[in-house]
Amino acid sequence: MIEKKRYTLDRIDDGFYVFLQYRKEEKELLIPASKISVNLSEGDIVCIGETESDYVIEVMANETQNMKDKVSSLLVKLKNKK
């Protein structure tokens, strides 16, 4: 069984997808764009496992949407404080 860890896609930079480990954002994982076979957007929460020759990436759609809703709500609260 492949061990998977959760990451958030931080950015796509110079041909690499830059992931930050979920909740431990100081740990970074760089994966060449050529190794990514799923459609990803910045902010997506994913589970990534590594095989001998490839990466297994599973998009956590519900968690991603929940986080985007939470961030959106916080932005609205900040704007209303002015």
C-alpha positions in Angstrom: 0.0 0.0 0.0 1.3 3.5 -0.9 1.7 5.9 1.9 -0.1 9.2 1.0 0.3 12.6 2.6 -1.9 15.6 2.3 -0.7 18.7 0.5 -2.0 22.0 -0.8 -1.0 23.2 -4.2 0.7 26.5 -3.5 1.7 27.5 -7.0 3.0 26.4 -10.4 6.5 27.8 -10.8 9.0 27.3 -13.6 7.6 24.0 -14.8 7.1 22.6 -11.3 4.0 22.2 -9.1 4.9 23.4 -5.6 2.9 21.7 -2.9 3.0 22.5 0.8 2.3 19.8 3.3 -1.2 20.3 4.7 -1.0 21.9 8.2 2.8 21.8 8.2 3.3 24.4 5.5 7.1 24.6 6.0 7.5 21.2 4.2 7.5 21.6 0.4 7.2 19.0 -2.4 8.2 19.9 -5.9 6.8 17.7 -8.7 7.6 18.4 -12.4 4.6 19.4 -14.5 5.3 16.4 -16.8 4.5 14.1 -13.8 1.1 15.6 -13.1 -1.8 13.9 -14.9 -4.7 15.4 -13.1 -6.2 18.9 -13.5 -5.1 21.0 -10.5 -5.6 24.6 -9.5 -3.8 26.7 -6.9 -5.3 26.0 -3.5 -6.4 22.4 -4.2 -6.0 20.0 -1.3 -4.6 16.7 -2.5 -3.3 13.4 -1.2 0.0 12.4 -2.8 1.7 9.0 -2.7 4.9 8.1 -4.5 5.7 4.9 -6.3 9.1 3.9 -7.7 8.5 5.8 -10.9 5.5 8.1 -10.5 3.2 10.0 -8.2 -0.4 9.0 -7.3 -2.4 12.2 -6.8 -6.0 12.2 -5.5 -7.9 15.6 -5.4 -9.8 16.1 -2.1 -12.7 18.1 -3.7 -14.8 18.4 -0.6 -11.9 19.6 1.6 -10.8 22.0 -1.1 -14.3 23.5 -1.4 -14.7 23.8 2.4 -11.3 25.6 2.7 -12.2 28.0 -0.2 -15.6 28.8 1.5 -13.8 29.4 4.8 -11.3 31.7 3.2 -14.0 33.6 1.3 -16.0 34.0 4.5 -12.9 35.4 6.3 -12.3 37.9 3.5 -15.9 39.1 3.7 -15.5 39.6 7.5 -12.3 41.6 7.0 -13.8 43.8 4.3 -16.8 44.6 6.6 -14.6 45.7 9.5 -13.5 48.8 7.6 
